Amino acid sequence: MPRSLAAALRALAFGCALALPSPLAVPVFPGAALAHEGHDHGAEAPPVPAATAPRAEAVSERFELVALAQGGDLVLTLDAFVTNAPITGASVAVMTPEGRRKAAETAPGTYRLTAPWLSASDHHDLVIGVSAEGRTDILNLDLDLPAPAEAVATKPAATGPTAAANALADRLAHQNPAVLAAGGFLMGLGVFALARRRRSAQALAVLLALGATLVLGGAALAHEGHAEGPEAASPTPAALTAGTLMERARRLPDGSVFVPKSLQRLLALRTGLTARETVTRSAELPGRIIADPNASGVVQSSVGGRLSPPEAGFPRLGTRVKRGDVLARVTPPVQAVDVSDMRQRQGELDQQIAILERRVGRFERLSTTGAVAQTQLDDARSELGGLRDRRAALDAIRREPEALVAPVDGVIAESNAVAGAMAAPGTVVYRIIDPARLWVEALSFEALAEGSTATARLGDGGTLTLAYRGTGLADRNQAVPVQFAIEGDTKALRLGQFVTVLAPVGVPRDGLPLARSGVVRAEGGSLVYEHVSAERFQGRPVRVAPLDADRMLVEDGIAAGRRVVTQGAELLDQIR
């Protein structure tokens, strides 16, 4: 071999020796990423889902039962099959190798039984009797436990050449591809030189030794993510059954959602069976709350004047008043010219009264002698009384204010009373309503049948039952006003509050009525969650239409007789 080639091989061997000082060092190649297929170390891998305890489930026509092995206990969660509500106060008995044992209720719908016999076998056929509300169901479950850790630890290890071959194969499987390529290139170069017989024994030995070092020495490295230490070990069977690992909800690769029964109780998930019905579609109408015209009224000033409180003061908002109660007073203002005219008029009346008083006195003296007839005396007295009344009324105009009284029984809903404020004629000082008698006025663009029943939905999700009262014959904003009376509880409602009225319109339609709380607004439309098993929920895209304030009509996407989440669907949709 030429000296130049031998020198080059020595330099290459010295450089590789620096890059790989020992078989346990990681070979470094500029520009080469230390990651194998399926393990991208540039981004953090998603967290591994939390382990779950061994479990089994069974259902009957009335019950849904889930059994979990937690340490030396058997935990049973019992729910109603249709509604997913916990069954409390039930009698739960388990047939065990030690005989019939009764589980104790530790929480609503959760029953616990001490089961030391669980560790005796990996598979258990459980027969559980559930008695509730006078009925008894027998449920069969197959509970499989993970293999004990001792079985894995006591497995005999292979020895001799077979063990060495297996170890070498395992190391080569986890070797860096760049290292394997470099070693293979050097070994191939040595073989090529041997074939051409242009080499020395020393150079060939260097090539083969360097290639073997790169291939076999690098195979001893444990690649990141393949360590054989305790950090890479998965949870042991004892940890899975000890009940120390917190179970959490998660979305599975197939898109379904796994929710343990313990979390279903916290989320208060409830379900219902879908049933096909023929119902009338409802239209959403904008509406607002108004007062019943027969149980409400306003307090207005008939004359302009200054407001003043009554003896008990102005009534505050929410005060209940009765018809005829004085709520405020209005003192009309008197101008200077009016005061002068009134004083002149008072002087004239006073003069006429004085003249009539002297005449009446003279007639009374002459009537005793018969010089004056009794009729003349009576006429004079009547005229004097009339003048005095006119004089008193003129004084009252200046002194007595106008009293504003309540026209109906009810509660003060609006107040504009301020002491000393000037009220113009027709000013609304108070508005009185009966809070138990409120109406809803909606604007409809379609004709509603007389006597139609409707519902209203509030902004906070509450609903109201409405009874039809009448439809207007004059358009308002290109719509017809329709009035409904609110039936039932009207607490926390206020005048002018906006509501959405759902009134039946059109022809009956066929579909599956479902609670609005069970329909989730998804990116591509609407979604409902089907309860496919005890702890698994599957999202189903559906087409829906509004039905009333509490329900939606599912027209397509799911069949009848399926268990669908009716409460807590929004929370279920947030699980990732």
RAKA-V574752 format. One record per helix or strand. SS is the DSSP state (A for helix, B for strand). FROM is the first residue (numbers start at 0). TO is the last residue. If there is no record, write none. Layout:
BEGIN
ss=SS from=FROM to=TO
ss=SS from=FROM to=TO
END
This chain:
BEGIN
ss=A from=2 to=18
ss=B from=54 to=58
ss=B from=62 to=69
ss=B from=72 to=79
ss=B from=85 to=85
ss=B from=90 to=95
ss=B from=98 to=106
ss=B from=109 to=113
ss=A from=115 to=119
ss=B from=122 to=131
ss=B from=134 to=143
ss=A from=148 to=152
ss=A from=160 to=172
ss=A from=176 to=195
ss=A from=200 to=217
ss=A from=229 to=231
ss=A from=236 to=240
ss=B from=249 to=250
ss=B from=256 to=257
ss=A from=260 to=266
ss=B from=269 to=272
ss=B from=275 to=290
ss=A from=292 to=294
ss=B from=295 to=299
ss=B from=304 to=307
ss=B from=319 to=320
ss=B from=325 to=330
ss=A from=335 to=366
ss=A from=373 to=398
ss=B from=401 to=404
ss=B from=409 to=414
ss=B from=421 to=422
ss=B from=427 to=432
ss=B from=437 to=443
ss=B from=452 to=456
ss=B from=462 to=475
ss=B from=478 to=486
ss=B from=497 to=514
ss=A from=515 to=517
ss=B from=519 to=521
ss=B from=524 to=532
ss=B from=535 to=545
ss=B from=550 to=555
ss=B from=562 to=566
ss=A from=568 to=572
END
